[in-house]
Each structure stands twice: as structure tokens, then as C-alpha cells.
Amino acid sequence: MLILTKTIQENTVNDLQTIVLALIPIFGTIVAALVGYLINKNMEMQKEINSKKRKIYEEFLNAVTLTQFEGSLELLIIPGSDYAFKDVHTAKLEVIKGYEKVKLWGSKGVINACYDFFESQIRIAQKSDSVSQKDMKEAYYRIIEEMRNDLKMKKISLNEKTYKLFPLIEMIH
């Protein structure tokens, strides 16, 4: 009887080991599939966020550009474009709306660059001599660089030699 009980116990242990060994690859497959799914889901979400940011950044920069070049709008407006019939006042409102979106969706670097740019605009509006055209251009370039960085685009260095820009004029009268 003792031998029979010992044999049953050994068989039970062997059966359990066989079951556990059979379940290990199944659990491994399930875990790998779950991890793959979560990674893909995260990548899709990041792609959607980047797409949304890119649209917001493009609209914001279009509005900023229109307000900055109001004396040269004829050179910048492409007939048939969304902005062809907007006046500068409307573009200024678009800048404000765009900045609100940037504050929601933008990275800390983009938000800080925009803030610095607007701070320079306010100093110009106050007729401060502490802001030069070069400072304004650098602030504008920094916004673009930060946006490109946030969108994980190729890093570029913008300056007067690498990026031609009309003289920036004050945005706030």
C-alpha cells in the first residue's frame, strides 16, 4: 500500500510539473502579446499627439508670421490660401487662440519660447529700446527650434545666415 501511495504521489508531482512546464510558454506568449499591444498602443497615441501638435504649431506660426509682416503681407499671402482674405486683426486673434492651444499641447520648451517672444513684443509695444530686431528674430527662431525639437524632428540651428526673415515689426500696437 505504501508503494502504491508513493507511486501515486510521484505521478501527481510529475503530472503537475508537466502541466506547469506546458503553461510557461503559454503565459510567456500572453505576456509578450500584451507588452507588444501596449507598446503599439503607446506609439499610436504618441503619433496622434504629434500630429495634433504639428497642426497647432503650423497654425500658430502662420498667424505669428502674418502679424509680424503686416507691412509685407502682399509678399506672403498666397492667393487661395486660408489666410488670403484674413486681415491682420484676425491674425492677431489667431495668435492668441493659438497660444492658448500651445500652452495646452506644447512642451515646456515651446511654451517658454513663446512666452519670451511675447514678452519681447510687449517691450517693443512699450517703446523699449531693450529689444532689437536681432533679439526678435532670435526669439522667433527659438520658437521654431523648440517646436521642431518637441516634434522629434531633425535638429537645425536657425539664425540670420541659415534662415532669411523680413524685419519683424511690432505685433501689438
DRENMARKE-277180 format. One record per residue (C-alpha): residue number from 1; y, x, z; chain; residue in three letters. Coordinates in nm, 4 decimals. Each point is the difference from the previous one (the first is absolute). Layout:
BEGIN
kollum i NUM | yy Y | xx X | zz Z | ch A | aa ALA
...
END
This chain:
BEGIN
kollum i 1 | yy 0.0000 | xx 0.0000 | zz 0.0000 | ch A | aa MET
kollum i 2 | yy 0.2310 | xx 0.2873 | zz 0.0838 | ch A | aa LEU
kollum i 3 | yy -0.0588 | xx 0.1590 | zz -0.3386 | ch A | aa ILE
kollum i 4 | yy 0.0724 | xx -0.3306 | zz -0.1730 | ch A | aa LEU
kollum i 5 | yy 0.3271 | xx -0.0475 | zz 0.1921 | ch A | aa THR
kollum i 6 | yy 0.1014 | xx 0.3593 | zz -0.0743 | ch A | aa LYS
kollum i 7 | yy -0.0797 | xx -0.0503 | zz -0.3693 | ch A | aa THR
kollum i 8 | yy 0.2044 | xx -0.3228 | zz -0.0090 | ch A | aa ILE
kollum i 9 | yy 0.2936 | xx 0.1762 | zz 0.1662 | ch A | aa GLN
kollum i 10 | yy -0.0210 | xx 0.2913 | zz -0.2443 | ch A | aa GLU
kollum i 11 | yy -0.0144 | xx -0.2406 | zz -0.2937 | ch A | aa ASN
kollum i 12 | yy 0.2981 | xx -0.1921 | zz 0.1358 | ch A | aa THR
kollum i 13 | yy 0.2005 | xx 0.3218 | zz 0.0402 | ch A | aa VAL
kollum i 14 | yy -0.0991 | xx 0.1117 | zz -0.3493 | ch A | aa ASN
kollum i 15 | yy 0.0936 | xx -0.3387 | zz -0.1419 | ch A | aa ASP
kollum i 16 | yy 0.3393 | xx 0.0125 | zz 0.1747 | ch A | aa LEU
kollum i 17 | yy 0.0622 | xx 0.3506 | zz -0.1307 | ch A | aa GLN
kollum i 18 | yy -0.0888 | xx -0.1130 | zz -0.3504 | ch A | aa THR
kollum i 19 | yy 0.2343 | xx -0.2990 | zz 0.0278 | ch A | aa ILE
kollum i 20 | yy 0.2865 | xx 0.2142 | zz 0.1349 | ch A | aa VAL
kollum i 21 | yy -0.0535 | xx 0.2593 | zz -0.2728 | ch A | aa LEU
kollum i 22 | yy 0.0028 | xx -0.2759 | zz -0.2615 | ch A | aa ALA
kollum i 23 | yy 0.3211 | xx -0.1500 | zz 0.1414 | ch A | aa LEU
kollum i 24 | yy 0.1971 | xx 0.3270 | zz 0.0076 | ch A | aa ILE
kollum i 25 | yy 0.0553 | xx 0.0140 | zz -0.3782 | ch A | aa PRO
kollum i 26 | yy 0.0860 | xx -0.3699 | zz -0.0066 | ch A | aa ILE
kollum i 27 | yy 0.2626 | xx 0.0431 | zz 0.2726 | ch A | aa PHE
kollum i 28 | yy 0.1272 | xx 0.3138 | zz -0.1748 | ch A | aa GLY
kollum i 29 | yy 0.0386 | xx -0.1921 | zz -0.3243 | ch A | aa THR
kollum i 30 | yy 0.1820 | xx -0.2836 | zz 0.1738 | ch A | aa ILE
kollum i 31 | yy 0.2383 | xx 0.2411 | zz 0.1773 | ch A | aa VAL
kollum i 32 | yy 0.0671 | xx 0.1931 | zz -0.3228 | ch A | aa ALA
kollum i 33 | yy 0.0700 | xx -0.3228 | zz -0.1895 | ch A | aa ALA
kollum i 34 | yy 0.2317 | xx -0.1228 | zz 0.2745 | ch A | aa LEU
kollum i 35 | yy 0.1914 | xx 0.3286 | zz 0.0120 | ch A | aa VAL
kollum i 36 | yy 0.0296 | xx 0.0006 | zz -0.3805 | ch A | aa GLY
kollum i 37 | yy 0.1273 | xx -0.3572 | zz 0.0025 | ch A | aa TYR
kollum i 38 | yy 0.2603 | xx 0.0783 | zz 0.2672 | ch A | aa LEU
kollum i 39 | yy 0.1193 | xx 0.3097 | zz -0.1861 | ch A | aa ILE
kollum i 40 | yy 0.0312 | xx -0.1944 | zz -0.3282 | ch A | aa ASN
kollum i 41 | yy 0.1814 | xx -0.2846 | zz 0.1752 | ch A | aa LYS
kollum i 42 | yy 0.2443 | xx 0.2464 | zz 0.1558 | ch A | aa ASN
kollum i 43 | yy 0.0586 | xx 0.1703 | zz -0.3359 | ch A | aa MET
kollum i 44 | yy 0.0656 | xx -0.3364 | zz -0.1684 | ch A | aa GLU
kollum i 45 | yy 0.2442 | xx -0.0969 | zz 0.2736 | ch A | aa MET
kollum i 46 | yy 0.1839 | xx 0.3339 | zz -0.0311 | ch A | aa GLN
kollum i 47 | yy 0.0158 | xx -0.0485 | zz -0.3773 | ch A | aa LYS
kollum i 48 | yy 0.1549 | xx -0.3466 | zz 0.0446 | ch A | aa GLU
kollum i 49 | yy 0.2493 | xx 0.1312 | zz 0.2563 | ch A | aa ILE
kollum i 50 | yy 0.0992 | xx 0.2869 | zz -0.2311 | ch A | aa ASN
kollum i 51 | yy 0.0434 | xx -0.2446 | zz -0.2874 | ch A | aa SER
kollum i 52 | yy 0.2241 | xx -0.2196 | zz 0.2155 | ch A | aa LYS
kollum i 53 | yy 0.2004 | xx 0.3029 | zz 0.1197 | ch A | aa LYS
kollum i 54 | yy 0.0395 | xx 0.1278 | zz -0.3558 | ch A | aa ARG
kollum i 55 | yy 0.1460 | xx -0.3347 | zz -0.1128 | ch A | aa LYS
kollum i 56 | yy 0.2367 | xx -0.0150 | zz 0.2989 | ch A | aa ILE
kollum i 57 | yy 0.1109 | xx 0.3600 | zz -0.0523 | ch A | aa TYR
kollum i 58 | yy 0.0596 | xx -0.0530 | zz -0.3734 | ch A | aa GLU
kollum i 59 | yy 0.2096 | xx -0.3130 | zz 0.0587 | ch A | aa GLU
kollum i 60 | yy 0.1953 | xx 0.1693 | zz 0.2775 | ch A | aa PHE
kollum i 61 | yy 0.0759 | xx 0.3098 | zz -0.2093 | ch A | aa LEU
kollum i 62 | yy 0.1030 | xx -0.2174 | zz -0.2967 | ch A | aa ASN
kollum i 63 | yy 0.2471 | xx -0.1880 | zz 0.2205 | ch A | aa ALA
kollum i 64 | yy 0.1302 | xx 0.3215 | zz 0.1601 | ch A | aa VAL
kollum i 65 | yy 0.0457 | xx 0.1566 | zz -0.3413 | ch A | aa THR
kollum i 66 | yy 0.1932 | xx -0.3020 | zz -0.1297 | ch A | aa LEU
kollum i 67 | yy 0.2332 | xx 0.0009 | zz 0.2989 | ch A | aa THR
kollum i 68 | yy 0.0554 | xx 0.3745 | zz -0.0229 | ch A | aa GLN
kollum i 69 | yy 0.0892 | xx 0.0034 | zz -0.3672 | ch A | aa PHE
kollum i 70 | yy 0.2084 | xx -0.3126 | zz -0.0256 | ch A | aa GLU
kollum i 71 | yy 0.2571 | xx 0.1836 | zz -0.2109 | ch A | aa GLY
kollum i 72 | yy -0.2694 | xx 0.1046 | zz -0.2457 | ch A | aa SER
kollum i 73 | yy -0.2177 | xx -0.3097 | zz -0.0071 | ch A | aa LEU
kollum i 74 | yy 0.0217 | xx -0.0305 | zz -0.3767 | ch A | aa GLU
kollum i 75 | yy -0.1848 | xx 0.3312 | zz -0.0237 | ch A | aa LEU
kollum i 76 | yy -0.2729 | xx -0.1060 | zz 0.2399 | ch A | aa LEU
kollum i 77 | yy -0.0722 | xx -0.3612 | zz -0.0856 | ch A | aa ILE
kollum i 78 | yy -0.2689 | xx -0.0558 | zz -0.2591 | ch A | aa ILE
kollum i 79 | yy 0.0481 | xx -0.3270 | zz -0.1898 | ch A | aa PRO
kollum i 80 | yy -0.2686 | xx -0.2485 | zz 0.0928 | ch A | aa GLY
kollum i 81 | yy -0.0817 | xx 0.1662 | zz 0.3316 | ch A | aa SER
kollum i 82 | yy -0.0018 | xx -0.1924 | zz 0.3267 | ch A | aa ASP
kollum i 83 | yy 0.3300 | xx 0.1582 | zz 0.0975 | ch A | aa TYR
kollum i 84 | yy 0.1814 | xx -0.0443 | zz -0.3310 | ch A | aa ALA
kollum i 85 | yy 0.1947 | xx -0.3059 | zz 0.1170 | ch A | aa PHE
kollum i 86 | yy 0.0367 | xx 0.0762 | zz 0.3696 | ch A | aa LYS
kollum i 87 | yy 0.3367 | xx 0.1065 | zz 0.1234 | ch A | aa ASP
kollum i 88 | yy 0.0586 | xx 0.2752 | zz 0.2523 | ch A | aa VAL
kollum i 89 | yy 0.0512 | xx -0.2480 | zz 0.2852 | ch A | aa HIS
kollum i 90 | yy -0.3456 | xx -0.1440 | zz -0.0634 | ch A | aa THR
kollum i 91 | yy -0.1419 | xx 0.3535 | zz -0.0115 | ch A | aa ALA
kollum i 92 | yy 0.1617 | xx 0.0730 | zz 0.3382 | ch A | aa LYS
kollum i 93 | yy -0.1763 | xx -0.3036 | zz 0.1431 | ch A | aa LEU
kollum i 94 | yy -0.3246 | xx 0.1272 | zz -0.1533 | ch A | aa GLU
kollum i 95 | yy 0.0538 | xx 0.3329 | zz 0.1768 | ch A | aa VAL
kollum i 96 | yy 0.0309 | xx -0.1787 | zz 0.3335 | ch A | aa ILE
kollum i 97 | yy -0.3097 | xx -0.2133 | zz -0.0655 | ch A | aa LYS
kollum i 98 | yy -0.1867 | xx 0.3033 | zz -0.1256 | ch A | aa GLY
kollum i 99 | yy 0.0914 | xx 0.2036 | zz 0.3054 | ch A | aa TYR
kollum i 100 | yy -0.1412 | xx -0.2744 | zz 0.2219 | ch A | aa GLU
kollum i 101 | yy -0.3276 | xx 0.0231 | zz -0.1937 | ch A | aa LYS
kollum i 102 | yy 0.0071 | xx 0.3790 | zz 0.0220 | ch A | aa VAL
kollum i 103 | yy 0.0363 | xx -0.0251 | zz 0.3784 | ch A | aa LYS
kollum i 104 | yy -0.3106 | xx -0.2193 | zz 0.0072 | ch A | aa LEU
kollum i 105 | yy -0.2214 | xx 0.1880 | zz -0.2472 | ch A | aa TRP
kollum i 106 | yy 0.1420 | xx 0.3522 | zz -0.0167 | ch A | aa GLY
kollum i 107 | yy -0.1129 | xx 0.3074 | zz 0.1846 | ch A | aa SER
kollum i 108 | yy 0.2146 | xx 0.1509 | zz 0.2720 | ch A | aa LYS
kollum i 109 | yy 0.1197 | xx 0.2657 | zz -0.2453 | ch A | aa GLY
kollum i 110 | yy 0.1107 | xx -0.2589 | zz -0.2571 | ch A | aa VAL
kollum i 111 | yy 0.1787 | xx -0.2109 | zz 0.2603 | ch A | aa ILE
kollum i 112 | yy 0.1807 | xx 0.3037 | zz 0.1412 | ch A | aa ASN
kollum i 113 | yy 0.1018 | xx 0.1178 | zz -0.3486 | ch A | aa ALA
kollum i 114 | yy 0.1411 | xx -0.3453 | zz -0.0822 | ch A | aa CYS
kollum i 115 | yy 0.1823 | xx -0.0135 | zz 0.3318 | ch A | aa TYR
kollum i 116 | yy 0.1579 | xx 0.3414 | zz -0.0618 | ch A | aa ASP
kollum i 117 | yy 0.1033 | xx -0.1083 | zz -0.3491 | ch A | aa PHE
kollum i 118 | yy 0.1667 | xx -0.3169 | zz 0.1300 | ch A | aa PHE
kollum i 119 | yy 0.1651 | xx 0.1950 | zz 0.2802 | ch A | aa GLU
kollum i 120 | yy 0.1561 | xx 0.2239 | zz -0.2670 | ch A | aa SER
kollum i 121 | yy 0.1131 | xx -0.3116 | zz -0.1881 | ch A | aa GLN
kollum i 122 | yy 0.1726 | xx -0.1310 | zz 0.3114 | ch A | aa ILE
kollum i 123 | yy 0.1790 | xx 0.3323 | zz 0.0529 | ch A | aa ARG
kollum i 124 | yy 0.1203 | xx -0.0122 | zz -0.3618 | ch A | aa ILE
kollum i 125 | yy 0.1200 | xx -0.3589 | zz 0.0467 | ch A | aa ALA
kollum i 126 | yy 0.1930 | xx 0.1182 | zz 0.3056 | ch A | aa GLN
kollum i 127 | yy 0.1617 | xx 0.2608 | zz -0.2260 | ch A | aa LYS
kollum i 128 | yy -0.1600 | xx 0.2821 | zz 0.1925 | ch A | aa SER
kollum i 129 | yy 0.0264 | xx 0.3414 | zz -0.1598 | ch A | aa ASP
kollum i 130 | yy -0.3231 | xx 0.1040 | zz 0.1717 | ch A | aa SER
kollum i 131 | yy -0.2174 | xx -0.1268 | zz -0.2876 | ch A | aa VAL
kollum i 132 | yy 0.0061 | xx 0.1690 | zz -0.3391 | ch A | aa SER
kollum i 133 | yy -0.1555 | xx -0.1040 | zz -0.3296 | ch A | aa GLN
kollum i 134 | yy -0.2609 | xx 0.2693 | zz 0.0588 | ch A | aa LYS
kollum i 135 | yy -0.0867 | xx -0.1535 | zz 0.3395 | ch A | aa ASP
kollum i 136 | yy -0.0352 | xx -0.3434 | zz -0.1596 | ch A | aa MET
kollum i 137 | yy -0.2238 | xx 0.1347 | zz -0.2735 | ch A | aa LYS
kollum i 138 | yy -0.2166 | xx 0.1824 | zz 0.2522 | ch A | aa GLU
kollum i 139 | yy -0.0354 | xx -0.3184 | zz 0.2073 | ch A | aa ALA
kollum i 140 | yy -0.0988 | xx -0.1919 | zz -0.3156 | ch A | aa TYR
kollum i 141 | yy -0.2502 | xx 0.2702 | zz -0.1012 | ch A | aa TYR
kollum i 142 | yy -0.1477 | xx -0.0046 | zz 0.3500 | ch A | aa ARG
kollum i 143 | yy -0.0689 | xx -0.3752 | zz -0.0268 | ch A | aa ILE
kollum i 144 | yy -0.1899 | xx 0.0577 | zz -0.3243 | ch A | aa ILE
kollum i 145 | yy -0.1932 | xx 0.2960 | zz 0.1423 | ch A | aa GLU
kollum i 146 | yy -0.0976 | xx -0.1950 | zz 0.3131 | ch A | aa GLU
kollum i 147 | yy -0.1099 | xx -0.2991 | zz -0.2076 | ch A | aa MET
kollum i 148 | yy -0.2129 | xx 0.2205 | zz -0.2238 | ch A | aa ARG
kollum i 149 | yy -0.1471 | xx 0.1677 | zz 0.3065 | ch A | aa ASN
kollum i 150 | yy -0.0786 | xx -0.3382 | zz 0.1593 | ch A | aa ASP
kollum i 151 | yy -0.1734 | xx -0.1134 | zz -0.3191 | ch A | aa LEU
kollum i 152 | yy -0.2073 | xx 0.3216 | zz 0.0015 | ch A | aa LYS
kollum i 153 | yy 0.1453 | xx 0.1059 | zz -0.3330 | ch A | aa MET
kollum i 154 | yy 0.0376 | xx 0.3578 | zz -0.1163 | ch A | aa LYS
kollum i 155 | yy 0.2628 | xx 0.1784 | zz 0.2046 | ch A | aa LYS
kollum i 156 | yy 0.3132 | xx 0.0920 | zz -0.1899 | ch A | aa ILE
kollum i 157 | yy 0.3242 | xx 0.1574 | zz 0.1068 | ch A | aa SER
kollum i 158 | yy 0.3067 | xx -0.1854 | zz -0.1179 | ch A | aa LEU
kollum i 159 | yy 0.3377 | xx 0.1670 | zz -0.0254 | ch A | aa ASN
kollum i 160 | yy 0.2868 | xx 0.0165 | zz -0.2454 | ch A | aa GLU
kollum i 161 | yy -0.1898 | xx 0.2426 | zz -0.2242 | ch A | aa LYS
kollum i 162 | yy -0.3204 | xx -0.2036 | zz -0.0156 | ch A | aa THR
kollum i 163 | yy 0.1482 | xx -0.3495 | zz -0.0033 | ch A | aa TYR
kollum i 164 | yy 0.3137 | xx -0.0912 | zz -0.1919 | ch A | aa LYS
kollum i 165 | yy 0.2052 | xx -0.2663 | zz 0.1714 | ch A | aa LEU
kollum i 166 | yy 0.3361 | xx -0.1551 | zz -0.0780 | ch A | aa PHE
kollum i 167 | yy 0.2585 | xx 0.0450 | zz 0.2738 | ch A | aa PRO
kollum i 168 | yy -0.0834 | xx -0.2359 | zz 0.2816 | ch A | aa LEU
kollum i 169 | yy 0.2799 | xx -0.2340 | zz 0.0929 | ch A | aa ILE
kollum i 170 | yy 0.0450 | xx -0.1910 | zz 0.3193 | ch A | aa GLU
kollum i 171 | yy -0.2224 | xx -0.3031 | zz 0.0380 | ch A | aa MET
kollum i 172 | yy 0.2090 | xx -0.1820 | zz 0.2617 | ch A | aa ILE
kollum i 173 | yy 0.3593 | xx -0.0769 | zz -0.0928 | ch A | aa HIS
END
